[in-house]
Amino acid sequence: MLRAFAVSAGISLLLAASAAGWFFYQAEQPVYESDKPLDLVINYGTPARGIVALLQANRLEVNEHLFLGYAAFLGVERQLMAGVYQIEPGISQKTLIERLSRRDPSSTEFRILEGWTVEQTLEALSRQSEIRFDIAAQALAPSAVANTIGVEAGHPEGWLYPDLYIVPKGSSALELLRRSASIQRQVIASEWDKRARDLPYRTPYEALIVASIVEKETQYPGDREKVAAVFANRIRLGMPLQADPTVIYGLGKEFAGDITRKHLKKDTPYNTYTRKTLPPTPISNPGPRAIRAVMNPAESKALYFVARGDGSSEFSETLKDHNQAVDRFIRRVASAKDTK
């Protein structure tokens, strides 16, 4: 009887060892067979099973139970993070999980912030020592950058997708920008297809220009759609947008941190106080939330808004109400500061 028990225990151990061996063998197998890298965009809040579904939808050969089981073995099943991941052909399941949990030692990160300009992005990229900055000085002019990253508009502003990029160390900065522009084009096209019917924009590019302004005006939850509605309403009525961020963009290096009446009166192609037309290009790289807000603005008749001081804005339909809001939130605050 003891012998039978020992044999049974031995068989169980052998089966367990075989299963463990198979489990770890599978973790080292390639899960992406292709002739070019894949850009995988994982949105914030995507659960682990949603990530597996996204991987499968992009033709990665992952089994949900094995993938999540190995992630649990590594202790990272709750640490698979949002971002834009470069997935190269032949990547193993183990490396893929390490990359998605930011534990892959062969990868590095670079973030393009919502509202950054292309110039700010290039400056930050040049300081990222683990990404190869392979853009020549003579190729940094806007038209050259636009041509290099495949933007037909002739100006690169607005065409970079803001997110955290996870790429292999030593990757090309130029290739990262090309990939970013490709993702942004897809986002714009997708949101344009789902846009509201009565928008005052003739092209996706006009909507992108306004989205870049909305991105600079507010990042307060729920206010993007309202600010987008104000600009749409103004455009329908032929009113100037009167957006300070466009004036600041047009001033360039001349702007030192405080906008003045003199600045508002100085006419440039980007001064939406002196001109009723849209700026000739976007003024920043808007994220998907700003783009979505412009394509589907709030149902509102508001024509004005003013910052409340807490990040949110007060919206008004009439100039009288707007002036009263300015008194409450701007002039009184300024007066209180002057008395301190």
C-alpha positions as CSV (number, residue, x, y, z in Angstrom):
1,M,0.0,0.0,0.0
2,L,2.9,2.3,0.9
3,R,4.5,1.4,-2.4
4,A,1.3,2.2,-4.3
5,F,1.1,5.6,-2.5
6,A,4.7,6.4,-3.4
7,V,4.1,5.5,-7.0
8,S,1.0,7.7,-7.1
9,A,2.8,10.6,-5.4
10,G,5.7,10.2,-7.9
11,I,3.3,10.3,-10.9
12,S,1.6,13.4,-9.5
13,L,4.9,15.1,-9.0
14,L,6.0,14.1,-12.5
15,L,2.7,15.5,-14.0
16,A,3.1,18.7,-12.0
17,A,6.7,19.1,-13.2
18,S,5.6,18.4,-16.8
19,A,2.8,20.9,-16.5
20,A,5.1,23.5,-15.0
21,G,7.7,22.9,-17.7
22,W,5.0,23.3,-20.4
23,F,3.8,26.5,-18.8
24,F,7.2,28.1,-18.7
25,Y,8.0,26.8,-22.2
26,Q,4.9,28.5,-23.6
27,A,5.9,31.7,-21.9
28,E,9.0,31.8,-24.0
29,Q,7.3,31.1,-27.3
30,P,6.8,34.0,-29.9
31,V,3.3,35.4,-29.9
32,Y,3.5,37.9,-32.8
33,E,4.4,36.7,-36.3
34,S,4.6,39.6,-38.8
35,D,7.0,41.4,-41.0
36,K,6.7,44.8,-39.2
37,P,6.3,46.1,-35.7
38,L,2.8,46.8,-34.2
39,D,1.7,49.9,-32.4
40,L,-0.6,48.8,-29.6
41,V,-2.6,51.5,-27.9
42,I,-4.0,50.6,-24.5
43,N,-6.4,53.1,-23.1
44,Y,-6.4,54.1,-19.4
45,G,-8.8,51.8,-17.4
46,T,-8.6,48.8,-19.7
47,P,-8.9,45.7,-17.5
48,A,-6.5,42.7,-17.9
49,R,-9.0,40.7,-19.9
50,G,-9.7,43.7,-22.1
51,I,-6.0,43.9,-22.8
52,V,-6.0,40.2,-23.8
53,A,-8.9,40.8,-26.1
54,L,-7.0,43.7,-27.7
55,L,-4.0,41.6,-28.2
56,Q,-6.0,38.9,-29.9
57,A,-7.7,41.5,-32.1
58,N,-4.3,42.6,-33.3
59,R,-3.3,39.0,-34.2
60,L,-1.1,38.2,-31.3
61,E,-1.4,34.5,-30.5
62,V,-2.1,34.7,-26.7
63,N,-4.3,32.4,-24.7
64,E,-6.2,34.3,-22.0
65,H,-5.7,31.7,-19.3
66,L,-2.0,31.2,-20.0
67,F,-1.4,35.0,-20.4
68,L,-3.2,36.0,-17.2
69,G,-1.7,33.0,-15.4
70,Y,1.8,34.0,-16.2
71,A,1.1,37.6,-15.4
72,A,-0.2,36.4,-12.0
73,F,3.0,34.3,-11.6
74,L,5.1,37.4,-12.1
75,G,2.8,39.3,-9.7
76,V,1.8,41.9,-12.4
77,E,-1.7,40.9,-13.4
78,R,-3.0,44.2,-11.9
79,Q,-0.1,46.2,-13.2
80,L,-0.7,46.0,-17.0
81,M,-0.6,49.7,-17.9
82,A,-2.0,52.1,-20.4
83,G,0.2,53.5,-23.1
84,V,1.4,53.0,-26.7
85,Y,3.6,49.9,-27.0
86,Q,5.8,49.0,-29.8
87,I,5.5,45.2,-30.3
88,E,8.2,43.7,-32.5
89,P,7.8,40.5,-34.5
90,G,8.9,37.4,-32.6
91,I,8.3,38.9,-29.1
92,S,7.7,36.2,-26.5
93,Q,4.7,36.1,-24.1
94,K,7.1,36.7,-21.2
95,T,8.7,39.8,-22.7
96,L,5.3,41.1,-23.8
97,I,3.9,40.8,-20.2
98,E,7.1,42.4,-18.8
99,R,6.7,45.3,-21.3
100,L,3.1,45.9,-20.6
101,S,3.9,46.0,-16.8
102,R,6.9,48.3,-17.5
103,R,9.4,45.7,-16.2
104,D,11.1,45.0,-19.6
105,P,14.7,46.2,-19.1
106,S,15.2,46.5,-22.9
107,S,12.5,49.2,-23.1
108,T,12.4,52.8,-22.3
109,E,9.6,55.5,-22.1
110,F,8.7,58.8,-23.6
111,R,5.6,60.8,-23.0
112,I,4.0,63.4,-25.3
113,L,1.8,65.5,-23.1
114,E,-1.7,66.7,-24.2
115,G,-1.4,70.3,-25.4
116,W,2.4,70.1,-26.1
117,T,3.6,71.8,-29.3
118,V,5.8,69.9,-31.7
119,E,8.7,72.1,-30.7
120,Q,8.2,71.1,-27.0
121,T,8.0,67.5,-28.1
122,L,11.3,67.7,-30.1
123,E,13.1,69.4,-27.2
124,A,12.0,66.7,-24.8
125,L,12.9,63.9,-27.2
126,S,16.4,65.4,-27.7
127,R,16.9,65.1,-23.9
128,Q,15.8,61.4,-23.7
129,S,19.2,59.7,-23.7
130,E,17.8,56.2,-24.4
131,I,16.1,57.2,-27.6
132,R,18.3,58.0,-30.6
133,F,17.6,61.6,-31.8
134,D,18.2,61.1,-35.5
135,I,16.7,64.3,-36.7
136,A,19.2,66.7,-38.3
137,A,19.2,70.3,-37.3
138,Q,18.3,71.4,-40.8
139,A,15.3,69.1,-40.7
140,L,13.7,70.7,-37.7
141,A,11.8,73.4,-39.6
142,P,8.0,72.8,-39.4
143,S,7.6,72.0,-43.1
144,A,10.5,69.5,-43.0
145,V,9.2,67.8,-39.9
146,A,5.7,67.5,-41.5
147,N,7.2,66.0,-44.6
148,T,9.4,63.6,-42.6
149,I,6.6,62.2,-40.5
150,G,4.1,62.0,-43.4
151,V,1.8,64.9,-42.7
152,E,0.3,66.3,-45.9
153,A,-0.9,69.5,-44.2
154,G,2.6,71.1,-44.6
155,H,2.8,71.8,-40.8
156,P,3.2,69.1,-38.1
157,E,1.3,70.9,-35.3
158,G,-1.6,68.9,-34.1
159,W,-0.6,65.7,-35.7
160,L,1.2,64.0,-32.8
161,Y,-0.8,61.6,-30.6
162,P,-0.3,62.5,-26.9
163,D,0.4,59.4,-24.8
164,L,3.2,57.4,-23.0
165,Y,5.3,55.6,-25.6
166,I,7.1,52.4,-24.6
167,V,9.8,51.5,-27.1
168,P,13.0,49.5,-27.2
169,K,16.1,51.3,-26.0
170,G,18.0,52.9,-28.8
171,S,14.8,53.4,-30.9
172,S,14.7,56.2,-33.5
173,A,13.1,59.4,-32.5
174,L,12.0,60.0,-36.1
175,E,10.3,56.7,-36.2
176,L,8.5,57.4,-32.9
177,L,7.2,60.6,-34.4
178,R,6.0,58.8,-37.5
179,R,4.2,56.3,-35.5
180,S,2.6,59.0,-33.3
181,A,1.4,60.8,-36.4
182,S,-0.1,57.6,-37.8
183,I,-2.0,57.0,-34.6
184,Q,-3.3,60.6,-34.5
185,R,-4.5,60.3,-38.1
186,Q,-6.5,57.2,-37.2
187,V,-8.0,58.9,-34.2
188,I,-9.1,62.0,-36.2
189,A,-10.6,59.9,-38.9
190,S,-12.4,57.7,-36.5
191,E,-13.9,60.6,-34.5
192,W,-14.8,62.5,-37.7
193,D,-16.8,59.5,-38.9
194,K,-18.8,59.7,-35.6
195,R,-19.1,63.5,-35.5
196,A,-22.4,65.3,-34.9
197,R,-24.3,66.3,-38.0
198,D,-24.5,70.0,-37.5
199,L,-20.8,70.9,-37.0
200,P,-19.6,74.1,-38.6
201,Y,-16.4,72.4,-39.8
202,R,-15.9,71.6,-43.5
203,T,-12.9,69.2,-43.0
204,P,-11.3,67.1,-40.3
205,Y,-8.4,69.6,-40.3
206,E,-10.6,72.5,-39.3
207,A,-12.0,70.4,-36.4
208,L,-8.4,69.5,-35.4
209,I,-7.5,73.2,-35.3
210,V,-10.4,73.8,-32.9
211,A,-9.5,70.7,-30.8
212,S,-6.0,72.1,-30.3
213,I,-7.5,75.3,-28.9
214,V,-9.9,73.4,-26.7
215,E,-7.0,71.4,-25.4
216,K,-5.2,74.6,-24.3
217,E,-8.3,76.2,-22.9
218,T,-9.4,73.4,-20.5
219,Q,-8.6,69.9,-19.2
220,Y,-11.4,70.0,-16.6
221,P,-13.7,66.9,-16.8
222,G,-16.9,67.8,-18.6
223,D,-15.8,71.3,-19.7
224,R,-14.2,70.2,-22.9
225,E,-17.6,69.6,-24.6
226,K,-18.9,72.9,-23.3
227,V,-15.9,74.9,-24.5
228,A,-16.2,73.1,-27.9
229,A,-19.8,74.2,-28.0
230,V,-18.9,77.9,-27.4
231,F,-16.4,77.8,-30.3
232,A,-18.9,76.1,-32.6
233,N,-21.6,78.6,-31.7
234,R,-19.3,81.5,-32.4
235,I,-18.2,80.1,-35.8
236,R,-21.9,79.7,-36.8
237,L,-22.6,83.3,-35.9
238,G,-19.4,84.6,-37.6
239,M,-18.0,85.8,-34.3
240,P,-14.2,85.8,-33.6
241,L,-13.1,82.9,-31.3
242,Q,-11.2,85.3,-29.0
243,A,-9.0,82.5,-27.6
244,D,-6.0,83.7,-25.7
245,P,-4.0,80.5,-26.4
246,T,-4.0,81.2,-30.2
247,V,-2.7,84.7,-29.5
248,I,0.1,83.3,-27.3
249,Y,1.0,80.7,-30.0
250,G,1.2,83.5,-32.6
251,L,3.5,85.6,-30.4
252,G,6.1,82.7,-30.2
253,K,9.2,83.6,-28.3
254,E,7.9,87.2,-27.7
255,F,5.4,85.8,-25.1
256,A,7.0,86.0,-21.6
257,G,4.2,84.6,-19.5
258,D,1.7,87.4,-19.1
259,I,-0.8,88.2,-21.9
260,T,-1.5,92.0,-22.2
261,R,-3.9,94.2,-24.1
262,K,-1.1,95.0,-26.4
263,H,-0.7,91.3,-27.2
264,L,-4.4,91.0,-28.0
265,K,-4.2,93.9,-30.4
266,K,-1.1,92.7,-32.3
267,D,-2.3,91.1,-35.5
268,T,-0.9,87.7,-36.5
269,P,-2.4,84.9,-38.4
270,Y,-3.1,83.3,-35.0
271,N,-4.8,86.3,-33.3
272,T,-8.4,85.2,-33.0
273,Y,-9.3,88.7,-31.5
274,T,-8.2,90.6,-34.7
275,R,-9.4,87.9,-37.1
276,K,-12.6,86.0,-37.4
277,T,-11.1,83.1,-39.3
278,L,-9.6,80.0,-37.8
279,P,-5.9,80.0,-37.2
280,P,-4.0,78.5,-40.2
281,T,-2.8,75.5,-38.2
282,P,-3.5,73.8,-34.9
283,I,-1.7,75.4,-31.9
284,S,-1.0,72.2,-30.0
285,N,-1.3,68.4,-30.1
286,P,-4.7,67.6,-28.8
287,G,-5.5,64.4,-27.1
288,P,-8.5,62.1,-28.1
289,R,-10.8,63.6,-25.4
290,A,-10.4,67.1,-26.9
291,I,-10.8,65.8,-30.4
292,R,-13.9,63.9,-29.4
293,A,-15.4,66.9,-27.6
294,V,-15.0,69.1,-30.8
295,M,-16.6,66.4,-33.0
296,N,-19.5,66.0,-30.5
297,P,-19.8,69.2,-28.5
298,A,-22.4,69.8,-25.7
299,E,-25.9,70.9,-26.6
300,S,-25.5,74.5,-25.5
301,K,-26.2,78.1,-26.6
302,A,-23.3,79.5,-24.6
303,L,-21.1,82.1,-26.4
304,Y,-18.8,82.9,-23.5
305,F,-16.9,81.3,-20.7
306,V,-14.5,82.5,-18.0
307,A,-12.3,80.5,-15.6
308,R,-13.6,80.2,-12.1
309,G,-10.2,79.7,-10.6
310,D,-10.5,76.1,-9.7
311,G,-9.9,74.7,-13.2
312,S,-13.5,74.8,-14.2
313,S,-15.3,77.5,-16.3
314,E,-18.5,79.5,-16.0
315,F,-20.5,79.5,-19.3
316,S,-22.9,82.3,-20.4
317,E,-25.3,82.8,-23.3
318,T,-25.2,86.6,-23.2
319,L,-22.5,89.3,-22.9
320,K,-24.3,90.8,-19.9
321,D,-24.2,87.4,-18.0
322,H,-20.6,86.9,-19.1
323,N,-19.5,90.3,-17.7
324,Q,-21.2,89.5,-14.4
325,A,-19.3,86.2,-14.3
326,V,-16.0,88.1,-15.1
327,D,-16.8,90.4,-12.1
328,R,-17.4,87.4,-9.8
329,F,-14.4,85.3,-10.9
330,I,-11.8,87.6,-12.2
331,R,-12.1,91.2,-11.2
332,R,-13.0,90.5,-7.5
333,V,-10.2,88.0,-7.2
334,A,-7.8,90.6,-8.6
335,S,-9.2,93.3,-6.3
336,A,-8.8,91.0,-3.3
337,K,-5.1,90.3,-4.2
338,D,-4.5,94.0,-4.5
339,T,-5.7,94.7,-1.0
340,K,-3.4,92.1,0.6
